[in-house]
Amino acid sequence: MPADAPDIRSILNRIDFDRHRVKPGERIDLDKIDPEGDGAFDGDRADAEAMFETLNDRLEVLQELLFAEGKHRVLIVLQAMDCGGKDGVIRRVFDGVNPAGVNVASFKVPTSVELAHDYLWRVHPHVPGSGEMVLFNRSHYEDVLVVRVLDLVPEARWRKRYDHIRSFEQLLVDEGTTILKFFLHIDRDEQAERLRERLADPEKRWKFRLGDLDARRAWDAYMRAFEDAIEHTTTTDAPWYVIPANRKWYRDLVCVATIVEALERLDMRFPPAEEGVEGVVIE
Ligand code: ADP
């Protein structure tokens, strides 16, 4: 399928990327961004799901191209409150994509060795190489989110991190990385419902952490921390997208569309076959 296939273009044209992309200098008030939002779909889930399937197929091809061409690097950062849907996005959006070409790096509570280094030390080894796509399930942003809310380092120290992070990401961009950062925006009621489902389901209960309730109690502090982090680190080259995520079908559609749109812009081509291949006959 050519990169400008009309069905892909027409689907992408129906997504209001501008509405979700945070512009440099823009002030963010998460209380004013509706987590139930679904753009122009107006509840038309079937329509969105059909579009999702087409874009998901296209992502498969684009990932092959990325790998085959071996020129570009793609980093996707996923941040959210607990139950915000990071795992769901990883499962659904990348369904069908060749697992050999996509890595997921999950960032948990730092180990003592990690804590003995600067906070970017554990992150840098996981960034994508040429032809690779890497998904960060949590990221260096935890160091201005949970670290700030739990007061794990003094404010004078974490405040400087916005500058470090901007510079770090600019370095990656300058060296050929495309960066997309997604904040999956759910509200407290939606989280309550998902936590209850998690508790009630014997196959999901293992995911429940009592500590998740502490983060839930500090919801407003987290929202302020997200707002500041997003405002201070959204750049033209490494933009944040605030994605309404109460409706999983809309969340998944906007995520896949944003990734496909960014990959289409790379205008990738399969490399030519090796010289002499045309005449080859396999016996
Ligand atoms: P997840 O919720 O992403 O599925 P876990 O339940 O294992 O995975 O949670 C990971 C935990 O690690 C989260 O509570 C997160 O806030 C914490 N964490 C990640 N990075 C840091 C950090 N730099 N400092 C402190 N805590 C962190």
Boltz pocket constraint, residues with backbone or C-beta under 6 A from the ligand:
constraints:
  - pocket:
      binder: B
      contacts: [[A, 82], [A, 107], [A, 108], [A, 109], [A, 110], [A, 137], [A, 138], [A, 139], [A, 142], [A, 143], [A, 146], [A, 147], [A, 207], [A, 209]]
      max_distance: 6.0
